[in-house]
Amino acid sequence: MESTIGLFKTELVHNRQTGWQSRQEVETATARWVAWFGHKHLHGELGHSNPIEVELEHLHQQSVTRQAA
């Protein structure tokens, strides 16, 4: 979790050239970053997959295991 927060700060907060104009701007930028991180960002610890792919594969494996039982 700490590395995710650090990555968020580095990529979104500290790289910003200008200040935030409103709370809504911060919330929108955060939502976009979280969506990117979950759907597009490839994680080395996850075999260079994104978290959504890994979760879907896990759910699929659980389903296959239950059907086999």
N, C-alpha and C positions, 0 to 999 in steps of 0.2 A: 504494500500500500504506500509506503513512504517513497519508493522509487516512482510510483505513478504520480503522486503529488508533486515530486520534484520535476518530473517530465512536464506536467501541466504548467507549473510555474515557469520553467525554462522556455517552453514552446509558445505559451499563450501570454503569460503575464510579463515576463522580462523582455521578450522580443518585441513587445509593442512599442512603437516609436512615439505615439501620442497618448495622452491620458484618456480615460474613459469618459464619455459624455453623459452617460446615464446608467442607472442600475439595469435597465432593460438591455443596454448594449453589452454589459458584462454577462448577463444571463444568456443572451443569444449566443455570444461568442463561446461561452462555457458549454452550452448545449451542442453547438457545432463541433467543438473539440471532443467532447465525450462520444458523439456519434462517430466521428472519424476514428477515434481510438478503438472503439469496439468493432467497427465494421471494416476499416481500411488498413489500419496500422498492423504490420506483421511483427509478431513477437518471437524472438529467438528462443525463448524458454518454452514456447508452444509449437516448436518445430516450424517456425516461420509461417504460422497461420495466424488468423485473427481470432479474438476471443469468441465471436459468434460462431465461426466454423467449428471451433473446438467444442463449444457447448452443444451444438447440433449433432456433432459426431458422437459425443457422450450420450446424449438422449437416444440416439439411434441404437447405440450399442446396448443400452439398458433395455430398450424395447425388444431387440433381438434376443437378449439373454432371457427376458421374461417369457417370450414366445417359445423358446427352447425348453423351458422348465415344465 
